[in-house]
Amino acid sequence: MKTALVTGASSGIGYEMSRVLSHLGYELILVARREDRLLELQKVLETHSEIVLCDLSKEDECKELYKKVKEKDISVLINNAGFGLCGNFTETDLDKELSMINVNIKAVHILTKLFLKDFVKKDDGYILNVASSAGLMAGGPLMATYYATKAYVVDLTRAVNTELADMGSNVYVGALCPGPVDTEFSEVADVKFEMKGISKKYCAKYALYNMFENRKMIIVPSAEMKLSVCASRLMPTRPLLEITKLIQKKKQS
Ligand SMILES: NC(=O)c1ccc[n+]([C@@H]2O[C@H](COP(=O)([O-])OP(=O)(O)OC[C@H]3O[C@@H](n4cnc5c(N)ncnc54)[C@H](OP(=O)(O)O)[C@@H]3O)[C@@H](O)[C@H]2O)c1
């Protein structure tokens, strides 16, 4: 039986990805901090699943997670857990930002490295890092740390994907880069999206289809967002930063 591990499975995109993977026949390892949510998810899954409670902001818990599950012959890793924070960089809370860096960057880095080594040995496996279209922009004034964490995830993913191609490896590493998605993200980050978000169900299905079927390195799941990303590439950095700042300003509740 094939097994997939999903971080941040207790809500939003991770919850829906777990449902899609289960429908595709994968057994699941569900990772997050809120056990009640994971127990609810377990009830609606079509395949066997296990819960591992883990605070991914803690390096030792990330390493412990890998040790706990490494014998389970996992073939799909979805590094999805993450959160954002809005505000002027001089005013945002340092501890929250360090925790964000730990979850959005360090945990993704640790788990990608540890699982990738196993996947490369067996020349099989998929790693999908949930970044954001924020990671494809020039920077994110008023959400500076969040944008920077997602740029790290995009850059790391692109580089590792290229190394794997160079090795002739069958292992897939890609990044999901959505724009707004209807989840609890905005509540946690304390923002209001201007743009209407896509549904988490659509986002999860689109991401997994493009991972399994098209093996796309960067997955952007909406035409509107694809257009924004293309336009941003044609624009000089300073005006692009100004536009991003205006968008973020409107988001602040
Ligand atoms: N929604 C959007 O508009 C959007 C757009 C682009 C990218 N993304 C990215 O998509 C990913 C999923 O976010 P979402 O939109 O689905 O938001 P969400 O509904 O708030 O879900 C976030 C998930 O991350 C988990 N998580 C957060 N901190 C954690 C920690 N310290 N340890 C373990 N798990 C932790 C949460 O689980 P617990 O709280 O139970 O631990 C939850 O399951 C994130 O990486 C986010 O940056 C979201």
The ligand as an SDF file (V2000), in Angstrom:
LIG
                    3D

 48 52  0  0  0  0  0  0  0  0999 V2000
   -4.6840   30.1760    2.0060 N   0  0  0  0  0  0  0  0  0  0  0  0
   -3.9510   30.8940    1.1700 C   0  0  0  0  0  0  0  0  0  0  0  0
   -4.4050   31.9170    0.6360 O   0  0  0  0  0  0  0  0  0  0  0  0
   -2.5540   30.4280    0.8220 C   0  0  0  0  0  0  0  0  0  0  0  0
   -1.9600   30.9770   -0.3350 C   0  0  0  0  0  0  0  0  0  0  0  0
   -0.6900   30.5720   -0.6690 C   0  0  0  0  0  0  0  0  0  0  0  0
   -0.0260   29.6540    0.1040 C   0  0  0  0  0  0  0  0  0  0  0  0
   -0.6080   29.1380    1.2330 N   0  0  0  0  0  0  0  0  0  0  0  0
    0.1480   28.1640    2.0330 C   0  0  0  0  0  0  0  0  0  0  0  0
   -0.6160   26.9890    2.1460 O   0  0  0  0  0  0  0  0  0  0  0  0
   -0.1910   26.2760    3.3100 C   0  0  0  0  0  0  0  0  0  0  0  0
   -1.4300   25.7860    4.0730 C   0  0  0  0  0  0  0  0  0  0  0  0
   -2.1340   26.9060    4.5440 O   0  0  0  0  0  0  0  0  0  0  0  0
   -3.7250   27.0060    4.5350 P   0  0  0  0  0  0  0  0  0  0  0  0
   -4.0850   28.0940    3.6400 O   0  0  0  0  0  0  0  0  0  0  0  0
   -4.3260   25.6850    4.3410 O   0  0  0  0  0  0  0  0  0  0  0  0
   -3.9460   27.5770    6.0170 O   0  0  0  0  0  0  0  0  0  0  0  0
   -4.6310   26.9320    7.3360 P   0  0  0  0  0  0  0  0  0  0  0  0
   -6.0160   26.5160    7.0190 O   0  0  0  0  0  0  0  0  0  0  0  0
   -4.4140   27.9380    8.3970 O   0  0  0  0  0  0  0  0  0  0  0  0
   -3.7460   25.6310    7.6210 O   0  0  0  0  0  0  0  0  0  0  0  0
   -2.4210   25.7190    8.1220 C   0  0  0  0  0  0  0  0  0  0  0  0
   -1.9770   24.3500    8.5890 C   0  0  0  0  0  0  0  0  0  0  0  0
   -0.6030   24.4560    9.0530 O   0  0  0  0  0  0  0  0  0  0  0  0
   -0.5180   23.8120   10.3050 C   0  0  0  0  0  0  0  0  0  0  0  0
    0.5220   24.4050   11.1480 N   0  0  0  0  0  0  0  0  0  0  0  0
    0.7240   25.7170   11.3990 C   0  0  0  0  0  0  0  0  0  0  0  0
    1.7180   25.8550   12.2900 N   0  0  0  0  0  0  0  0  0  0  0  0
    2.1440   24.6070   12.6190 C   0  0  0  0  0  0  0  0  0  0  0  0
    3.1040   24.0860   13.5120 C   0  0  0  0  0  0  0  0  0  0  0  0
    3.8660   24.8950   14.2960 N   0  0  0  0  0  0  0  0  0  0  0  0
    3.2830   22.7520   13.5960 N   0  0  0  0  0  0  0  0  0  0  0  0
    2.5150   21.9220   12.8480 C   0  0  0  0  0  0  0  0  0  0  0  0
    1.5710   22.3420   11.9870 N   0  0  0  0  0  0  0  0  0  0  0  0
    1.3830   23.6800   11.8860 C   0  0  0  0  0  0  0  0  0  0  0  0
   -1.9020   23.9690   10.9510 C   0  0  0  0  0  0  0  0  0  0  0  0
   -2.1210   22.9130   11.8730 O   0  0  0  0  0  0  0  0  0  0  0  0
   -2.2730   23.0800   13.4870 P   0  0  0  0  0  0  0  0  0  0  0  0
   -2.6760   24.4960   13.7490 O   0  0  0  0  0  0  0  0  0  0  0  0
   -3.3160   22.0680   13.8490 O   0  0  0  0  0  0  0  0  0  0  0  0
   -0.9190   22.7290   13.9970 O   0  0  0  0  0  0  0  0  0  0  0  0
   -2.8110   23.8180    9.7440 C   0  0  0  0  0  0  0  0  0  0  0  0
   -3.1170   22.4750    9.5160 O   0  0  0  0  0  0  0  0  0  0  0  0
    0.6990   27.2230    4.0980 C   0  0  0  0  0  0  0  0  0  0  0  0
    2.0440   26.8700    3.9040 O   0  0  0  0  0  0  0  0  0  0  0  0
    0.4020   28.5860    3.4740 C   0  0  0  0  0  0  0  0  0  0  0  0
    1.4850   29.4770    3.5730 O   0  0  0  0  0  0  0  0  0  0  0  0
   -1.8780   29.5200    1.5980 C   0  0  0  0  0  0  0  0  0  0  0  0
  1  2  1  0
  2  3  2  0
  2  4  1  0
  4  5  1  0
  4 48  2  0
  5  6  2  0
  6  7  1  0
  7  8  2  0
  8  9  1  0
  8 48  1  0
  9 10  1  0
  9 46  1  0
 10 11  1  0
 11 12  1  0
 11 44  1  0
 12 13  1  0
 13 14  1  0
 14 15  2  0
 14 16  1  0
 14 17  1  0
 17 18  1  0
 18 19  2  0
 18 20  1  0
 18 21  1  0
 21 22  1  0
 22 23  1  0
 23 24  1  0
 23 42  1  0
 24 25  1  0
 25 26  1  0
 25 36  1  0
 26 27  1  0
 26 35  1  0
 27 28  2  0
 28 29  1  0
 29 30  1  0
 29 35  2  0
 30 31  1  0
 30 32  2  0
 32 33  1  0
 33 34  2  0
 34 35  1  0
 36 37  1  0
 36 42  1  0
 37 38  1  0
 38 39  2  0
 38 40  1  0
 38 41  1  0
 42 43  1  0
 44 45  1  0
 44 46  1  0
 46 47  1  0
M  CHG  2   8   1  16  -1
M  END
$$$$
